[in-house]
Amino acid sequence: MPETSVPTAAGTAARTATSGAGIRLEKLTKHYPGSPAPAVDDVTMEINAGELVVFVGPSGCGKSTTLKMINRLIEPTSGRIRIGDRDVTGMDPVKLRRTVGYAIQSSGLFPHMTVAQNIALVPKMTGWSKARITHRVEEMLDLVGLDPGEFHGRYPRQLSGGQQQRVGVARALAADPPVLLMDEPFGAVDPITRDHLQDELIRLQHELHKTIVFVTHDFDEAIKLGDRIAVLRERSHIAQFDTPEAILTNPTDDFVSGFVGAGAALKRLNLTRVRDVGVVDFATAGVDDPLQSIFDLLRDGDTNEVLLLDRHRRPYKWLRRGDLMRAKGTLARAGTLVHDTVTRDATLRDALEAVLTDNAGRVAVTGRRGEYIGVVDMETLMNNVHELLEADRLEAVEHRHQLEEARARRTRAAQEGLGEGGAGAPA
Ligand SMILES: Nc1ncnc2c1ncn2[C@@H]1O[C@H](COP(=O)(O)OP(=O)(O)OP(=O)(O)O)[C@@H](O)[C@H]1O
């Protein structure tokens, strides 16, 4: 990654999280020298402060070019960019990048620097004190779910792809920029890590309220992450810019429907989080609890199953009454191992997958460090899916009705206008 793409600190007021700033693109155009047609042509778009907007579209449609014009890694040929109340089109690009974090697919970490040095880079360039930087690095590592003690001295090559991506995000956020640009940041990691990184980003956004522009060509990722999605066609022309719900239920044309693809109902599951449905408590026991107390729990409680937690309170095994009968004094071989858990930020689709994988009829919900929070069961999931689809259908009918009414109003107005025009209205 070129040095200029590194975000730099947002002045001195970077100690606490800054909320996002709105972004406005006005007639933005990029014509690469020697190309017959512009790569981005006359794009006008308003992104609200604190919103996560996803650009999605076919390869080569201009997503990255549009994104990189926002921090002027690519200079627009014409048009304007506003961030907050500033027109940043003519501003010194290095200064501009101090307020715009940037995370990319290959994480862009410097291989010869430790994790801590990578994260500290921008605050250091801006002249923060040593103590403040040390504190910020710890804070950032914690924020992205990496243990500061364990990771701060490592080099990028000593990290997994997912961990590198996390450090890349930590670095982009280190100087607390109000705007974060993410160019296919999770494109190069395996699907499971990708799912986790997406969950982490959602959690981060709940805490930080940045304005995030995120590029992907994976529509499922767009649905999962976006407050709004801009479906782009060639030259970044906006085919539809709306909420995931609206795009799934009311695609404006065949191009957008093609992108939504089959299985819109199932994709709908990506739109609701575990935190939005009923996470309930479940009978739990610890691995070190005496066997007798687990027996008592199963006998006296109204359940015939308990979730066994390990010493860090992480879900470990599902134990049924029958398992205990066969346990013969030790829990070592009793019960069924927990294979999959979800966080509160996981989607219902993740939860459904986990329920099916574990075949326990429910999935354990965990916190940031994998600790038990509660469970979601199959019935809750099915009821929610049913309600969601029903609500979507109603909304779609209402939307169609509104469109028809608006059309009728326009026709009436046009007819009335014609009458006045005929009576000699000014040209
Ligand atoms: N430096 C450049 N010089 C000339 N043309 C370029 C340059 N960078 C990109 N392009 C062209 O501009 C168009 C848009 O490219 P861009 O990378 O913005 O698309 P994208 O939608 O992000 O694609 P992808 O999803 O494949 O990354 C493409 O036709 C590409 O070939």
The ligand as an SDF file (V2000), in Angstrom:
LIG
                    3D

 31 33  0  0  0  0  0  0  0  0999 V2000
   -5.4610    3.3290  -13.1460 N   0  0  0  0  0  0  0  0  0  0  0  0
   -6.3450    3.0420  -14.0970 C   0  0  0  0  0  0  0  0  0  0  0  0
   -6.1430    3.4010  -15.3770 N   0  0  0  0  0  0  0  0  0  0  0  0
   -7.0340    3.1380  -16.3440 C   0  0  0  0  0  0  0  0  0  0  0  0
   -8.1900    2.4950  -16.1120 N   0  0  0  0  0  0  0  0  0  0  0  0
   -8.4630    2.1040  -14.8800 C   0  0  0  0  0  0  0  0  0  0  0  0
   -7.5650    2.3550  -13.7970 C   0  0  0  0  0  0  0  0  0  0  0  0
   -8.1130    1.8510  -12.6700 N   0  0  0  0  0  0  0  0  0  0  0  0
   -9.2940    1.3190  -13.0090 C   0  0  0  0  0  0  0  0  0  0  0  0
   -9.5140    1.4660  -14.3370 N   0  0  0  0  0  0  0  0  0  0  0  0
  -10.7020    1.0400  -15.0790 C   0  0  0  0  0  0  0  0  0  0  0  0
  -11.8230    1.7110  -14.5470 O   0  0  0  0  0  0  0  0  0  0  0  0
  -12.9510    0.8390  -14.4760 C   0  0  0  0  0  0  0  0  0  0  0  0
  -13.4570    0.7750  -13.0510 C   0  0  0  0  0  0  0  0  0  0  0  0
  -12.4900    0.1310  -12.2310 O   0  0  0  0  0  0  0  0  0  0  0  0
  -12.7030   -0.0930  -10.6780 P   0  0  0  0  0  0  0  0  0  0  0  0
  -11.4910   -0.7320  -10.1410 O   0  0  0  0  0  0  0  0  0  0  0  0
  -13.1410    1.1820  -10.0780 O   0  0  0  0  0  0  0  0  0  0  0  0
  -13.9260   -1.1090  -10.6980 O   0  0  0  0  0  0  0  0  0  0  0  0
  -14.5260   -2.0140   -9.5350 P   0  0  0  0  0  0  0  0  0  0  0  0
  -16.0010   -1.9510   -9.6850 O   0  0  0  0  0  0  0  0  0  0  0  0
  -13.9560   -1.6440   -8.2260 O   0  0  0  0  0  0  0  0  0  0  0  0
  -13.9970   -3.4540   -9.9890 O   0  0  0  0  0  0  0  0  0  0  0  0
  -13.6710   -4.7810   -9.1280 P   0  0  0  0  0  0  0  0  0  0  0  0
  -14.9330   -5.2110   -8.4620 O   0  0  0  0  0  0  0  0  0  0  0  0
  -13.2440   -5.7570  -10.1900 O   0  0  0  0  0  0  0  0  0  0  0  0
  -12.5720   -4.4200   -8.1800 O   0  0  0  0  0  0  0  0  0  0  0  0
  -12.4840   -0.4970  -15.0310 C   0  0  0  0  0  0  0  0  0  0  0  0
  -12.8810   -0.5870  -16.3700 O   0  0  0  0  0  0  0  0  0  0  0  0
  -10.9920   -0.4470  -14.9030 C   0  0  0  0  0  0  0  0  0  0  0  0
  -10.3770   -1.1870  -15.9180 O   0  0  0  0  0  0  0  0  0  0  0  0
  1  2  1  0
  2  3  1  0
  2  7  2  0
  3  4  2  0
  4  5  1  0
  5  6  2  0
  6  7  1  0
  6 10  1  0
  7  8  1  0
  8  9  2  0
  9 10  1  0
 10 11  1  0
 11 12  1  0
 11 30  1  0
 12 13  1  0
 13 14  1  0
 13 28  1  0
 14 15  1  0
 15 16  1  0
 16 17  2  0
 16 18  1  0
 16 19  1  0
 19 20  1  0
 20 21  2  0
 20 22  1  0
 20 23  1  0
 23 24  1  0
 24 25  2  0
 24 26  1  0
 24 27  1  0
 28 29  1  0
 28 30  1  0
 30 31  1  0
M  END
$$$$
